[in-house]
Amino acid sequence: MPDPIVVVPYDPKWPVEFRTIGTAIRGALAELAVRIDHIGSTSVVGLDAKPVIDVQVAVESFDQCDPIVQRLAAIGYRYRADNPDLTKRYFREPPGAKRVHLHVREHGSWSEQTALLFRDYLRQHPEDCKRYAETKYSLMQQYQHEREHYVEAKDPIIWEILRRASGWSKMVGWRPGPSDA
């Protein structure tokens, strides 16, 4: 049976964990990484989440994939070539390490920008964080051992939040801030 879905209260150690991870990735990728960012729920202070650090690495092009795979493998990250999402290259944590989802995306792509916008919007809108967390807890109960169904069932609230984030981005002239690592 797969690991159960577990959502936990926000942990102030998550940003510290990201800094350690991000620093190692920056050291390995150097100039190949345009940006390295903490994304996902663990990147939003106060948001309950699965205790998995999501890292997004932006690169100029997937044409550089071989050196990226090699450099990340040198620090233990495992490339998941079977990932069906063609907008990213996906890696998992080194064996024995705490769970990390490492998403490599092309700089300036819709998928890279959307992850940053979603994070930045939630950081400014605690009411949407609360609704998102409530939804995740409810879905955790419903799909405890069905990861794919859990992820799929989050889509409606994610798209609802992204719709609001799009409007907010226009009002504030949103642009991603500096890279996190």
Backbone bond lengths (Angstrom), bond angles and torsions (degrees), N, CA, C in turn:
res aa  C-N    CA-C-N  psi(-1)  N-CA   C-N-CA  omega(-1)  CA-C   N-CA-C  phi
1 M - - - 1.455 - - 1.530 108.21 -
2 P 1.344 117.62 135.05 1.465 119.91 -179.66 1.527 111.62 -65.66
3 D 1.324 114.93 161.52 1.465 119.71 176.59 1.519 109.16 -56.30
4 P 1.329 117.37 138.88 1.469 119.30 179.54 1.535 110.99 -70.66
5 I 1.323 114.70 154.40 1.462 121.53 172.36 1.522 106.42 -71.02
6 V 1.317 116.76 128.60 1.463 121.61 178.55 1.522 108.17 -132.55
7 V 1.325 116.75 120.70 1.463 123.11 173.64 1.512 106.01 -108.40
8 V 1.328 116.66 133.00 1.461 121.73 -176.42 1.522 109.72 -128.43
9 P 1.344 116.95 161.27 1.471 119.20 175.23 1.526 110.98 -60.41
10 Y 1.317 115.42 154.05 1.462 122.05 179.37 1.526 110.34 -51.41
11 D 1.322 115.90 138.20 1.460 121.44 179.37 1.536 108.42 -118.00
12 P 1.330 117.72 119.09 1.467 119.71 -179.51 1.529 113.95 -63.63
13 K 1.328 118.03 -8.20 1.467 120.75 176.26 1.534 112.04 -78.02
14 W 1.328 118.15 -16.92 1.464 120.32 -176.02 1.530 112.98 -59.04
15 P 1.339 120.37 -45.18 1.471 118.28 177.80 1.534 112.39 -62.95
16 V 1.322 116.95 -34.34 1.467 121.11 178.01 1.532 109.23 -66.42
17 E 1.316 116.84 -44.13 1.463 121.07 177.39 1.527 110.13 -59.96
18 F 1.346 116.34 -43.09 1.458 118.35 178.56 1.528 111.07 -61.33
19 R 1.327 118.05 -43.58 1.473 119.99 -178.59 1.531 111.11 -57.73
20 T 1.323 116.16 -41.37 1.468 119.89 178.23 1.525 110.49 -63.78
21 I 1.318 116.13 -47.36 1.459 121.97 179.95 1.529 110.19 -64.21
22 G 1.323 116.52 -48.53 1.462 121.52 -178.02 1.516 112.67 -61.50
23 T 1.329 116.76 -38.64 1.463 120.93 178.39 1.524 110.77 -64.13
24 A 1.322 116.89 -42.84 1.467 120.58 178.58 1.528 110.92 -64.27
25 I 1.324 116.51 -42.16 1.461 120.39 179.96 1.527 110.14 -66.65
26 R 1.327 117.14 -41.78 1.474 120.58 177.64 1.527 109.70 -60.09
27 G 1.320 117.01 -43.51 1.461 120.30 178.72 1.516 112.42 -61.58
28 A 1.328 116.25 -37.53 1.467 120.18 -178.54 1.534 112.21 -75.94
29 L 1.320 116.42 -41.54 1.466 119.44 -173.54 1.527 113.72 -91.58
30 A 1.321 116.56 -26.35 1.471 121.48 179.41 1.525 110.63 46.89
31 E 1.338 116.42 -122.03 1.468 122.54 -173.38 1.528 113.36 -68.66
32 L 1.320 119.22 -14.70 1.468 120.60 179.22 1.527 111.96 -70.68
33 A 1.327 117.45 -24.75 1.470 121.66 -179.44 1.529 109.34 -95.70
34 V 1.327 116.32 114.89 1.460 121.15 174.89 1.528 108.63 -71.53
35 R 1.337 115.86 -40.99 1.467 122.68 179.82 1.523 108.12 -143.22
36 I 1.317 115.21 152.89 1.465 122.29 169.32 1.520 105.46 -135.87
37 D 1.328 116.59 118.54 1.467 121.07 -173.62 1.518 112.48 -129.47
38 H 1.321 114.20 146.72 1.459 122.70 170.79 1.525 105.65 -83.97
39 I 1.330 117.04 118.15 1.463 121.46 -179.69 1.530 108.40 -124.19
40 G 1.318 115.34 -177.28 1.460 120.33 178.03 1.520 111.36 77.48
41 S 1.307 115.07 -179.10 1.469 120.90 -173.45 1.520 114.07 -63.29
42 T 1.327 118.23 -32.72 1.471 118.84 -179.38 1.522 111.99 -68.89
43 S 1.328 117.76 -10.35 1.464 121.63 179.49 1.525 112.57 -89.91
44 V 1.321 117.03 -2.47 1.464 121.51 -176.63 1.530 108.63 -110.98
45 V 1.322 116.33 111.31 1.466 120.83 -178.09 1.527 109.48 -57.15
46 G 1.328 115.27 128.65 1.458 121.79 177.08 1.516 115.08 91.04
47 L 1.326 118.25 -9.07 1.471 120.86 -177.45 1.531 110.36 -89.51
48 D 1.313 116.18 122.75 1.460 120.91 175.55 1.525 108.35 -66.24
49 A 1.334 115.94 147.88 1.460 118.81 -171.69 1.517 111.25 -159.82
50 K 1.329 114.69 167.53 1.456 119.38 164.67 1.521 105.43 -68.98
51 P 1.319 118.83 139.01 1.469 120.29 -176.55 1.533 112.58 -78.35
52 V 1.325 114.67 62.45 1.460 123.01 -179.27 1.526 106.93 -127.21
53 I 1.317 117.18 124.65 1.458 120.59 178.49 1.531 108.12 -82.33
54 D 1.340 115.49 122.55 1.460 121.59 175.32 1.519 108.31 -98.43
55 V 1.321 115.54 127.28 1.459 122.33 179.57 1.518 107.51 -120.97
56 Q 1.320 115.29 133.76 1.458 120.18 175.21 1.525 108.53 -114.54
57 V 1.321 115.36 126.31 1.462 122.09 174.70 1.516 106.71 -110.50
58 A 1.335 116.45 125.44 1.460 121.02 175.99 1.524 108.64 -99.67
59 V 1.327 114.86 131.37 1.462 121.47 178.81 1.527 108.77 -124.66
60 E 1.313 116.23 158.29 1.467 120.00 -178.95 1.517 111.55 -63.14
61 S 1.332 116.98 -38.99 1.457 120.02 -175.21 1.523 110.01 -159.86
62 F 1.319 115.62 149.85 1.460 119.79 173.71 1.522 111.59 -71.54
63 D 1.324 117.26 -7.24 1.464 120.01 175.11 1.526 111.12 -60.81
64 Q 1.338 116.67 -21.57 1.466 122.16 -179.95 1.529 111.79 -90.67
65 C 1.305 117.96 16.58 1.466 121.01 -171.14 1.529 113.47 -61.66
66 D 1.319 118.66 -41.44 1.471 119.48 -178.10 1.529 112.60 -58.57
67 P 1.348 119.26 -49.84 1.467 117.46 178.03 1.525 113.31 -64.89
68 I 1.326 117.17 -31.26 1.468 120.21 177.89 1.517 109.73 -65.31
69 V 1.327 116.59 -48.56 1.466 120.91 178.86 1.524 109.97 -58.46
70 Q 1.312 117.49 -44.62 1.469 121.17 -178.49 1.528 111.76 -64.37
71 R 1.316 116.64 -45.10 1.469 119.64 -177.99 1.526 111.78 -68.35
72 L 1.330 116.98 -39.01 1.464 119.01 177.84 1.531 110.72 -70.60
73 A 1.316 117.68 -36.42 1.467 120.82 176.83 1.530 110.19 -62.50
74 A 1.326 117.31 -33.54 1.467 121.00 -179.94 1.524 112.08 -64.20
75 I 1.350 117.12 -22.96 1.475 119.48 176.19 1.527 110.96 -108.44
76 G 1.341 116.20 16.04 1.460 121.03 169.67 1.512 117.25 100.65
77 Y 1.334 118.94 -7.23 1.468 119.71 -178.09 1.518 110.85 -74.41
78 R 1.335 114.79 139.98 1.458 121.53 -177.34 1.526 110.55 -105.16
79 Y 1.315 115.60 121.64 1.456 122.31 179.26 1.524 109.64 -73.84
80 R 1.314 116.49 131.38 1.457 122.17 178.18 1.528 109.00 -105.88
81 A 1.314 116.13 82.29 1.465 121.93 -178.17 1.521 111.89 -63.30
82 D 1.339 117.60 -18.74 1.467 121.61 -178.91 1.531 112.98 -81.92
83 N 1.327 118.14 0.50 1.463 120.77 179.71 1.536 109.48 -63.16
84 P 1.335 118.14 124.76 1.463 120.23 -175.75 1.536 114.61 -78.01
85 D 1.345 118.55 -11.75 1.464 121.66 -178.83 1.529 109.22 -81.32
86 L 1.315 116.81 105.25 1.457 121.58 -175.51 1.522 113.71 -78.59
87 T 1.351 117.68 -1.15 1.465 120.12 176.55 1.524 112.17 -84.71
88 K 1.328 116.17 -1.82 1.459 119.60 -179.82 1.511 110.00 -149.18
89 R 1.319 113.74 165.99 1.453 122.76 167.80 1.522 104.26 -113.46
90 Y 1.319 116.18 131.80 1.468 121.52 -168.57 1.518 110.98 -114.60
91 F 1.324 115.65 137.26 1.458 123.08 -179.94 1.521 108.87 -131.68
92 R 1.326 115.22 154.69 1.465 121.73 174.85 1.518 109.52 -118.23
93 E 1.298 114.68 164.80 1.463 124.19 -175.56 1.528 112.44 -59.58
94 P 1.322 115.13 159.53 1.473 118.70 173.54 1.536 110.12 -61.77
95 P 1.327 117.72 150.62 1.467 120.71 178.53 1.532 111.03 -53.82
96 G 1.325 115.22 133.83 1.457 121.53 178.14 1.519 114.62 83.60
97 A 1.331 118.02 -7.72 1.471 121.19 -179.45 1.528 109.74 -88.11
98 K 1.329 115.21 162.36 1.453 120.97 174.43 1.523 108.95 -59.85
99 R 1.311 117.17 148.97 1.466 121.97 -174.36 1.528 111.49 -62.14
100 V 1.329 114.54 131.64 1.461 123.51 177.41 1.522 107.61 -136.10
101 H 1.316 116.06 136.47 1.454 121.66 171.40 1.523 106.11 -109.03
102 L 1.313 116.17 117.13 1.463 122.36 -177.19 1.529 108.35 -110.82
103 H 1.329 115.30 114.60 1.458 122.72 -176.80 1.527 108.21 -108.51
104 V 1.306 117.73 118.27 1.460 122.00 175.80 1.523 106.85 -102.39
105 R 1.334 115.21 120.42 1.467 120.59 -177.82 1.524 109.91 -128.90
106 E 1.316 115.08 158.42 1.461 118.85 177.97 1.527 109.82 -75.19
107 H 1.326 114.64 133.65 1.465 122.13 -178.76 1.528 110.20 -59.97
108 G 1.326 115.04 130.89 1.457 120.99 179.77 1.510 114.38 86.05
109 S 1.330 117.52 -4.71 1.466 119.99 -179.69 1.523 110.24 -71.72
110 W 1.319 114.90 160.25 1.458 120.20 179.29 1.530 110.53 -58.98
111 S 1.322 116.47 -43.41 1.469 119.23 -177.18 1.524 111.78 -65.97
112 E 1.327 118.03 -37.68 1.475 120.35 177.38 1.525 110.28 -65.44
113 Q 1.330 116.34 -48.41 1.460 120.66 -177.04 1.529 111.96 -66.34
114 T 1.329 117.24 -37.67 1.460 120.86 -179.43 1.528 111.42 -63.33
115 A 1.327 116.91 -41.63 1.471 119.71 178.46 1.521 110.91 -61.66
116 L 1.326 117.15 -40.06 1.472 120.82 179.63 1.524 111.32 -70.73
117 L 1.331 117.45 -41.51 1.460 121.25 178.60 1.522 110.81 -62.95
118 F 1.328 116.80 -46.10 1.466 121.02 179.90 1.526 110.18 -56.97
119 R 1.325 116.55 -47.48 1.470 122.14 178.96 1.519 110.92 -60.81
120 D 1.326 116.98 -50.96 1.467 120.51 -175.92 1.521 111.81 -65.04
121 Y 1.321 117.22 -38.17 1.461 120.45 177.36 1.531 110.35 -62.80
122 L 1.330 116.47 -48.40 1.467 118.97 -179.26 1.522 111.56 -61.83
123 R 1.325 117.84 -34.56 1.467 120.55 178.03 1.523 112.16 -61.92
124 Q 1.321 117.18 -23.69 1.466 121.75 -178.35 1.533 113.58 -103.24
125 H 1.312 118.12 -3.89 1.467 121.36 -172.86 1.530 111.52 -133.75
126 P 1.335 116.46 81.18 1.464 120.13 -176.77 1.530 114.02 -61.78
127 E 1.328 118.18 -26.96 1.468 119.89 179.46 1.536 110.20 -66.04
128 D 1.319 117.01 -37.61 1.459 119.48 176.92 1.529 111.08 -73.47
129 C 1.326 117.39 -32.16 1.475 120.11 173.93 1.519 110.15 -60.03
130 K 1.312 115.61 -44.75 1.467 120.52 -178.94 1.530 110.52 -61.29
131 R 1.323 117.27 -47.10 1.471 121.08 179.58 1.525 110.88 -63.87
132 Y 1.322 116.55 -40.01 1.462 120.72 179.78 1.529 110.26 -64.59
133 A 1.327 116.38 -44.76 1.474 120.22 178.70 1.528 110.94 -62.59
134 E 1.318 117.29 -43.86 1.467 120.59 178.93 1.534 110.58 -59.03
135 T 1.313 115.93 -42.03 1.466 120.26 178.46 1.520 110.49 -63.40
136 K 1.335 117.10 -44.17 1.467 119.97 -179.64 1.524 111.34 -62.28
137 Y 1.335 118.00 -41.10 1.469 120.07 178.32 1.525 110.79 -63.64
138 S 1.315 116.54 -42.22 1.463 120.61 179.35 1.536 110.66 -62.98
139 L 1.322 116.35 -45.32 1.462 120.31 -179.99 1.519 112.02 -68.64
140 M 1.335 116.85 -31.61 1.463 120.74 176.50 1.536 109.31 -60.25
141 Q 1.320 116.85 -43.07 1.464 120.65 179.21 1.531 110.88 -65.94
142 Q 1.318 115.33 -39.45 1.464 120.44 -176.05 1.532 112.62 -74.64
143 Y 1.331 116.80 -37.07 1.466 121.13 -172.65 1.523 112.16 -124.20
144 Q 1.295 117.73 40.25 1.472 122.49 -173.08 1.529 113.94 -48.98
145 H 1.314 117.89 -38.93 1.471 120.95 -177.24 1.532 112.35 -116.73
146 E 1.324 116.15 20.70 1.470 120.58 -178.54 1.529 108.78 -127.02
147 R 1.330 116.47 76.25 1.470 122.79 -173.99 1.529 112.14 -54.13
148 E 1.321 118.12 -46.11 1.464 120.49 -178.03 1.525 111.51 -61.20
149 H 1.335 116.72 -41.09 1.470 120.06 179.05 1.527 110.75 -68.00
150 Y 1.316 116.54 -38.63 1.468 120.99 177.96 1.532 109.58 -59.76
151 V 1.321 116.52 -49.95 1.468 121.14 -178.69 1.524 110.22 -61.84
152 E 1.307 116.88 -46.02 1.464 121.60 -179.12 1.528 111.43 -63.64
153 A 1.324 117.57 -39.18 1.461 121.34 -177.95 1.527 112.32 -70.40
154 K 1.332 118.16 -17.42 1.474 120.57 176.39 1.529 112.01 -78.23
155 D 1.327 117.41 -17.31 1.468 120.42 -175.75 1.528 114.81 -50.60
156 P 1.339 120.42 -47.63 1.467 118.62 -177.39 1.529 113.44 -57.77
157 I 1.329 118.38 -44.60 1.469 117.70 -179.46 1.517 111.15 -71.85
158 I 1.314 117.91 -34.18 1.472 120.00 177.53 1.523 109.98 -62.38
159 W 1.326 117.49 -45.95 1.465 119.97 179.48 1.525 111.46 -66.55
160 E 1.314 117.33 -35.41 1.471 120.61 176.49 1.535 110.07 -62.61
161 I 1.314 116.26 -45.76 1.474 120.61 178.61 1.530 109.93 -65.76
162 L 1.325 117.79 -42.05 1.467 119.79 179.10 1.526 112.14 -62.76
163 R 1.322 117.28 -34.74 1.475 119.82 176.29 1.521 110.13 -61.41
164 R 1.340 116.18 -45.54 1.465 119.68 178.17 1.530 110.80 -67.15
165 A 1.336 115.98 -38.34 1.464 119.87 179.19 1.527 110.98 -62.68
166 S 1.318 117.14 -36.03 1.457 120.60 178.05 1.528 110.67 -62.41
167 G 1.316 117.06 -46.75 1.466 120.76 177.19 1.520 111.72 -62.20
168 W 1.323 116.08 -44.03 1.474 121.22 178.27 1.519 110.32 -60.38
169 S 1.334 117.00 -42.59 1.466 120.27 -177.80 1.525 111.05 -60.67
170 K 1.315 117.20 -36.08 1.463 121.21 178.67 1.527 111.26 -70.21
171 M 1.318 116.37 -38.40 1.470 120.55 -179.03 1.521 112.22 -68.97
172 V 1.324 117.02 -35.11 1.472 120.20 -175.54 1.525 112.81 -102.67
173 G 1.335 117.43 -4.50 1.460 120.61 -176.95 1.528 111.30 65.31
174 W 1.334 115.39 44.07 1.472 121.09 -174.79 1.526 112.54 -56.47
175 R 1.291 114.00 137.48 1.465 123.81 169.93 1.527 106.41 -142.69
176 P 1.311 118.06 147.28 1.474 117.95 178.12 1.528 110.09 -62.28
177 G 1.307 114.94 140.75 1.460 119.75 174.87 1.518 110.05 -75.00
178 P 1.311 116.12 -166.64 1.478 119.01 178.88 1.527 111.54 -66.31
179 S 1.306 115.13 158.01 1.457 122.39 176.50 1.528 109.58 -57.17
180 D 1.329 116.54 146.42 1.464 121.29 179.98 1.533 113.55 -77.90
181 A 1.320 117.31 -21.44 1.468 119.89 -179.35 1.516 110.57 -143.66
